[in-house]
Amino acid sequence: MGVTTVRLQTDVEQHLEAIASRLHRSKGWVINQALSEYIEKQQLEQERWRQTLEAMESAAQGKVVDSSEVHRWLNSWGTENEQDAPRSGR
């Protein structure tokens, strides 16, 4: 386990101490939890951005699905005749 020193603003330090006290945990535990959640969120955002760029490239290449096919598919959700997701023709 690594050790990192961080200078905190006074109000952040006070809130951190209050949270740690309320949770009966150490400040280090609270900081680790907060950073873990932040890192996970950043990784999810990075993956969404990658998927967005991939989708934009696919659309630029003409790999699209007609909206009427998408609507038919969505309208079939929850019915006895639920359809598979439409795929692009290319």
Chimera marker file (.cmm) of the C-alpha trace (Angstrom):
<marker_set name="trace">
<marker id="1" x="0.000" y="0.000" z="0.000" r="1" g="1" b="0" radius="0.5"/>
<marker id="2" x="1.388" y="3.380" z="-1.010" r="1" g="1" b="0" radius="0.5"/>
<marker id="3" x="1.457" y="6.566" z="1.007" r="1" g="1" b="0" radius="0.5"/>
<marker id="4" x="0.574" y="9.944" z="-0.484" r="1" g="1" b="0" radius="0.5"/>
<marker id="5" x="0.596" y="13.279" z="1.288" r="1" g="1" b="0" radius="0.5"/>
<marker id="6" x="-2.126" y="15.778" z="0.387" r="1" g="1" b="0" radius="0.5"/>
<marker id="7" x="-2.631" y="19.351" z="1.543" r="1" g="1" b="0" radius="0.5"/>
<marker id="8" x="-6.318" y="19.954" z="2.195" r="1" g="1" b="0" radius="0.5"/>
<marker id="9" x="-8.170" y="23.221" z="2.401" r="1" g="1" b="0" radius="0.5"/>
<marker id="10" x="-9.290" y="23.925" z="5.954" r="1" g="1" b="0" radius="0.5"/>
<marker id="11" x="-12.992" y="23.465" z="5.224" r="1" g="1" b="0" radius="0.5"/>
<marker id="12" x="-12.343" y="20.187" z="3.376" r="1" g="1" b="0" radius="0.5"/>
<marker id="13" x="-10.297" y="18.918" z="6.338" r="1" g="1" b="0" radius="0.5"/>
<marker id="14" x="-13.104" y="19.841" z="8.744" r="1" g="1" b="0" radius="0.5"/>
<marker id="15" x="-15.722" y="18.050" z="6.644" r="1" g="1" b="0" radius="0.5"/>
<marker id="16" x="-13.432" y="15.037" z="6.317" r="1" g="1" b="0" radius="0.5"/>
<marker id="17" x="-12.962" y="14.837" z="10.076" r="1" g="1" b="0" radius="0.5"/>
<marker id="18" x="-16.707" y="15.140" z="10.651" r="1" g="1" b="0" radius="0.5"/>
<marker id="19" x="-17.483" y="12.385" z="8.135" r="1" g="1" b="0" radius="0.5"/>
<marker id="20" x="-14.822" y="10.077" z="9.552" r="1" g="1" b="0" radius="0.5"/>
<marker id="21" x="-16.118" y="10.657" z="13.077" r="1" g="1" b="0" radius="0.5"/>
<marker id="22" x="-19.731" y="10.064" z="12.086" r="1" g="1" b="0" radius="0.5"/>
<marker id="23" x="-18.795" y="6.815" z="10.303" r="1" g="1" b="0" radius="0.5"/>
<marker id="24" x="-16.401" y="5.722" z="13.073" r="1" g="1" b="0" radius="0.5"/>
<marker id="25" x="-13.713" y="5.331" z="10.429" r="1" g="1" b="0" radius="0.5"/>
<marker id="26" x="-10.314" y="6.882" z="9.861" r="1" g="1" b="0" radius="0.5"/>
<marker id="27" x="-9.786" y="9.846" z="7.577" r="1" g="1" b="0" radius="0.5"/>
<marker id="28" x="-7.600" y="7.570" z="5.437" r="1" g="1" b="0" radius="0.5"/>
<marker id="29" x="-10.496" y="5.133" z="5.006" r="1" g="1" b="0" radius="0.5"/>
<marker id="30" x="-12.849" y="7.939" z="3.941" r="1" g="1" b="0" radius="0.5"/>
<marker id="31" x="-10.272" y="9.311" z="1.498" r="1" g="1" b="0" radius="0.5"/>
<marker id="32" x="-9.684" y="5.835" z="0.013" r="1" g="1" b="0" radius="0.5"/>
<marker id="33" x="-13.435" y="5.311" z="-0.435" r="1" g="1" b="0" radius="0.5"/>
<marker id="34" x="-13.887" y="8.719" z="-2.059" r="1" g="1" b="0" radius="0.5"/>
<marker id="35" x="-10.948" y="8.256" z="-4.423" r="1" g="1" b="0" radius="0.5"/>
<marker id="36" x="-12.026" y="4.730" z="-5.352" r="1" g="1" b="0" radius="0.5"/>
<marker id="37" x="-15.495" y="5.995" z="-6.283" r="1" g="1" b="0" radius="0.5"/>
<marker id="38" x="-13.999" y="8.931" z="-8.212" r="1" g="1" b="0" radius="0.5"/>
<marker id="39" x="-11.630" y="6.671" z="-10.145" r="1" g="1" b="0" radius="0.5"/>
<marker id="40" x="-14.468" y="4.263" z="-10.995" r="1" g="1" b="0" radius="0.5"/>
<marker id="41" x="-16.601" y="7.172" z="-12.215" r="1" g="1" b="0" radius="0.5"/>
<marker id="42" x="-13.744" y="8.480" z="-14.374" r="1" g="1" b="0" radius="0.5"/>
<marker id="43" x="-13.204" y="5.033" z="-15.888" r="1" g="1" b="0" radius="0.5"/>
<marker id="44" x="-16.907" y="4.761" z="-16.723" r="1" g="1" b="0" radius="0.5"/>
<marker id="45" x="-16.879" y="8.209" z="-18.320" r="1" g="1" b="0" radius="0.5"/>
<marker id="46" x="-13.790" y="7.300" z="-20.346" r="1" g="1" b="0" radius="0.5"/>
<marker id="47" x="-15.493" y="4.110" z="-21.566" r="1" g="1" b="0" radius="0.5"/>
<marker id="48" x="-18.656" y="6.028" z="-22.497" r="1" g="1" b="0" radius="0.5"/>
<marker id="49" x="-16.556" y="8.547" z="-24.422" r="1" g="1" b="0" radius="0.5"/>
<marker id="50" x="-14.811" y="5.702" z="-26.268" r="1" g="1" b="0" radius="0.5"/>
<marker id="51" x="-18.196" y="4.203" z="-27.151" r="1" g="1" b="0" radius="0.5"/>
<marker id="52" x="-19.457" y="7.600" z="-28.305" r="1" g="1" b="0" radius="0.5"/>
<marker id="53" x="-16.473" y="8.082" z="-30.615" r="1" g="1" b="0" radius="0.5"/>
<marker id="54" x="-16.940" y="4.550" z="-31.942" r="1" g="1" b="0" radius="0.5"/>
<marker id="55" x="-20.639" y="5.219" z="-32.608" r="1" g="1" b="0" radius="0.5"/>
<marker id="56" x="-19.847" y="8.505" z="-34.345" r="1" g="1" b="0" radius="0.5"/>
<marker id="57" x="-17.319" y="6.768" z="-36.588" r="1" g="1" b="0" radius="0.5"/>
<marker id="58" x="-19.828" y="4.032" z="-37.361" r="1" g="1" b="0" radius="0.5"/>
<marker id="59" x="-22.473" y="6.629" z="-38.287" r="1" g="1" b="0" radius="0.5"/>
<marker id="60" x="-19.958" y="8.492" z="-40.445" r="1" g="1" b="0" radius="0.5"/>
<marker id="61" x="-19.419" y="5.232" z="-42.344" r="1" g="1" b="0" radius="0.5"/>
<marker id="62" x="-23.159" y="4.979" z="-42.932" r="1" g="1" b="0" radius="0.5"/>
<marker id="63" x="-23.727" y="2.158" z="-40.462" r="1" g="1" b="0" radius="0.5"/>
<marker id="64" x="-27.103" y="3.355" z="-39.194" r="1" g="1" b="0" radius="0.5"/>
<marker id="65" x="-30.536" y="1.884" z="-38.459" r="1" g="1" b="0" radius="0.5"/>
<marker id="66" x="-33.725" y="3.482" z="-39.747" r="1" g="1" b="0" radius="0.5"/>
<marker id="67" x="-35.746" y="5.089" z="-36.951" r="1" g="1" b="0" radius="0.5"/>
<marker id="68" x="-38.910" y="3.189" z="-37.920" r="1" g="1" b="0" radius="0.5"/>
<marker id="69" x="-37.061" y="-0.093" z="-37.259" r="1" g="1" b="0" radius="0.5"/>
<marker id="70" x="-35.952" y="1.195" z="-33.873" r="1" g="1" b="0" radius="0.5"/>
<marker id="71" x="-39.505" y="2.273" z="-33.006" r="1" g="1" b="0" radius="0.5"/>
<marker id="72" x="-40.895" y="-1.126" z="-34.031" r="1" g="1" b="0" radius="0.5"/>
<marker id="73" x="-38.298" y="-2.805" z="-31.845" r="1" g="1" b="0" radius="0.5"/>
<marker id="74" x="-39.012" y="-0.529" z="-28.851" r="1" g="1" b="0" radius="0.5"/>
<marker id="75" x="-42.755" y="-0.998" z="-29.214" r="1" g="1" b="0" radius="0.5"/>
<marker id="76" x="-42.276" y="-4.772" z="-29.107" r="1" g="1" b="0" radius="0.5"/>
<marker id="77" x="-40.671" y="-4.668" z="-25.654" r="1" g="1" b="0" radius="0.5"/>
<marker id="78" x="-42.707" y="-6.546" z="-23.071" r="1" g="1" b="0" radius="0.5"/>
<marker id="79" x="-44.965" y="-8.151" z="-25.647" r="1" g="1" b="0" radius="0.5"/>
<marker id="80" x="-45.232" y="-11.813" z="-26.625" r="1" g="1" b="0" radius="0.5"/>
<marker id="81" x="-43.579" y="-10.956" z="-29.947" r="1" g="1" b="0" radius="0.5"/>
<marker id="82" x="-40.578" y="-9.029" z="-28.617" r="1" g="1" b="0" radius="0.5"/>
<marker id="83" x="-38.138" y="-8.452" z="-31.469" r="1" g="1" b="0" radius="0.5"/>
<marker id="84" x="-34.368" y="-8.588" z="-31.531" r="1" g="1" b="0" radius="0.5"/>
<marker id="85" x="-32.544" y="-5.269" z="-31.738" r="1" g="1" b="0" radius="0.5"/>
<marker id="86" x="-32.282" y="-4.008" z="-35.296" r="1" g="1" b="0" radius="0.5"/>
<marker id="87" x="-28.860" y="-4.010" z="-36.953" r="1" g="1" b="0" radius="0.5"/>
<marker id="88" x="-27.461" y="-1.695" z="-39.550" r="1" g="1" b="0" radius="0.5"/>
<marker id="89" x="-27.649" y="-2.864" z="-43.129" r="1" g="1" b="0" radius="0.5"/>
<marker id="90" x="-23.925" y="-2.389" z="-43.683" r="1" g="1" b="0" radius="0.5"/>
<link id1="1" id2="2" r="1" g="1" b="0" radius="0.2"/>
<link id1="2" id2="3" r="1" g="1" b="0" radius="0.2"/>
<link id1="3" id2="4" r="1" g="1" b="0" radius="0.2"/>
<link id1="4" id2="5" r="1" g="1" b="0" radius="0.2"/>
<link id1="5" id2="6" r="1" g="1" b="0" radius="0.2"/>
<link id1="6" id2="7" r="1" g="1" b="0" radius="0.2"/>
<link id1="7" id2="8" r="1" g="1" b="0" radius="0.2"/>
<link id1="8" id2="9" r="1" g="1" b="0" radius="0.2"/>
<link id1="9" id2="10" r="1" g="1" b="0" radius="0.2"/>
<link id1="10" id2="11" r="1" g="1" b="0" radius="0.2"/>
<link id1="11" id2="12" r="1" g="1" b="0" radius="0.2"/>
<link id1="12" id2="13" r="1" g="1" b="0" radius="0.2"/>
<link id1="13" id2="14" r="1" g="1" b="0" radius="0.2"/>
<link id1="14" id2="15" r="1" g="1" b="0" radius="0.2"/>
<link id1="15" id2="16" r="1" g="1" b="0" radius="0.2"/>
<link id1="16" id2="17" r="1" g="1" b="0" radius="0.2"/>
<link id1="17" id2="18" r="1" g="1" b="0" radius="0.2"/>
<link id1="18" id2="19" r="1" g="1" b="0" radius="0.2"/>
<link id1="19" id2="20" r="1" g="1" b="0" radius="0.2"/>
<link id1="20" id2="21" r="1" g="1" b="0" radius="0.2"/>
<link id1="21" id2="22" r="1" g="1" b="0" radius="0.2"/>
<link id1="22" id2="23" r="1" g="1" b="0" radius="0.2"/>
<link id1="23" id2="24" r="1" g="1" b="0" radius="0.2"/>
<link id1="24" id2="25" r="1" g="1" b="0" radius="0.2"/>
<link id1="25" id2="26" r="1" g="1" b="0" radius="0.2"/>
<link id1="26" id2="27" r="1" g="1" b="0" radius="0.2"/>
<link id1="27" id2="28" r="1" g="1" b="0" radius="0.2"/>
<link id1="28" id2="29" r="1" g="1" b="0" radius="0.2"/>
<link id1="29" id2="30" r="1" g="1" b="0" radius="0.2"/>
<link id1="30" id2="31" r="1" g="1" b="0" radius="0.2"/>
<link id1="31" id2="32" r="1" g="1" b="0" radius="0.2"/>
<link id1="32" id2="33" r="1" g="1" b="0" radius="0.2"/>
<link id1="33" id2="34" r="1" g="1" b="0" radius="0.2"/>
<link id1="34" id2="35" r="1" g="1" b="0" radius="0.2"/>
<link id1="35" id2="36" r="1" g="1" b="0" radius="0.2"/>
<link id1="36" id2="37" r="1" g="1" b="0" radius="0.2"/>
<link id1="37" id2="38" r="1" g="1" b="0" radius="0.2"/>
<link id1="38" id2="39" r="1" g="1" b="0" radius="0.2"/>
<link id1="39" id2="40" r="1" g="1" b="0" radius="0.2"/>
<link id1="40" id2="41" r="1" g="1" b="0" radius="0.2"/>
<link id1="41" id2="42" r="1" g="1" b="0" radius="0.2"/>
<link id1="42" id2="43" r="1" g="1" b="0" radius="0.2"/>
<link id1="43" id2="44" r="1" g="1" b="0" radius="0.2"/>
<link id1="44" id2="45" r="1" g="1" b="0" radius="0.2"/>
<link id1="45" id2="46" r="1" g="1" b="0" radius="0.2"/>
<link id1="46" id2="47" r="1" g="1" b="0" radius="0.2"/>
<link id1="47" id2="48" r="1" g="1" b="0" radius="0.2"/>
<link id1="48" id2="49" r="1" g="1" b="0" radius="0.2"/>
<link id1="49" id2="50" r="1" g="1" b="0" radius="0.2"/>
<link id1="50" id2="51" r="1" g="1" b="0" radius="0.2"/>
<link id1="51" id2="52" r="1" g="1" b="0" radius="0.2"/>
<link id1="52" id2="53" r="1" g="1" b="0" radius="0.2"/>
<link id1="53" id2="54" r="1" g="1" b="0" radius="0.2"/>
<link id1="54" id2="55" r="1" g="1" b="0" radius="0.2"/>
<link id1="55" id2="56" r="1" g="1" b="0" radius="0.2"/>
<link id1="56" id2="57" r="1" g="1" b="0" radius="0.2"/>
<link id1="57" id2="58" r="1" g="1" b="0" radius="0.2"/>
<link id1="58" id2="59" r="1" g="1" b="0" radius="0.2"/>
<link id1="59" id2="60" r="1" g="1" b="0" radius="0.2"/>
<link id1="60" id2="61" r="1" g="1" b="0" radius="0.2"/>
<link id1="61" id2="62" r="1" g="1" b="0" radius="0.2"/>
<link id1="62" id2="63" r="1" g="1" b="0" radius="0.2"/>
<link id1="63" id2="64" r="1" g="1" b="0" radius="0.2"/>
<link id1="64" id2="65" r="1" g="1" b="0" radius="0.2"/>
<link id1="65" id2="66" r="1" g="1" b="0" radius="0.2"/>
<link id1="66" id2="67" r="1" g="1" b="0" radius="0.2"/>
<link id1="67" id2="68" r="1" g="1" b="0" radius="0.2"/>
<link id1="68" id2="69" r="1" g="1" b="0" radius="0.2"/>
<link id1="69" id2="70" r="1" g="1" b="0" radius="0.2"/>
<link id1="70" id2="71" r="1" g="1" b="0" radius="0.2"/>
<link id1="71" id2="72" r="1" g="1" b="0" radius="0.2"/>
<link id1="72" id2="73" r="1" g="1" b="0" radius="0.2"/>
<link id1="73" id2="74" r="1" g="1" b="0" radius="0.2"/>
<link id1="74" id2="75" r="1" g="1" b="0" radius="0.2"/>
<link id1="75" id2="76" r="1" g="1" b="0" radius="0.2"/>
<link id1="76" id2="77" r="1" g="1" b="0" radius="0.2"/>
<link id1="77" id2="78" r="1" g="1" b="0" radius="0.2"/>
<link id1="78" id2="79" r="1" g="1" b="0" radius="0.2"/>
<link id1="79" id2="80" r="1" g="1" b="0" radius="0.2"/>
<link id1="80" id2="81" r="1" g="1" b="0" radius="0.2"/>
<link id1="81" id2="82" r="1" g="1" b="0" radius="0.2"/>
<link id1="82" id2="83" r="1" g="1" b="0" radius="0.2"/>
<link id1="83" id2="84" r="1" g="1" b="0" radius="0.2"/>
<link id1="84" id2="85" r="1" g="1" b="0" radius="0.2"/>
<link id1="85" id2="86" r="1" g="1" b="0" radius="0.2"/>
<link id1="86" id2="87" r="1" g="1" b="0" radius="0.2"/>
<link id1="87" id2="88" r="1" g="1" b="0" radius="0.2"/>
<link id1="88" id2="89" r="1" g="1" b="0" radius="0.2"/>
<link id1="89" id2="90" r="1" g="1" b="0" radius="0.2"/>
</marker_set>
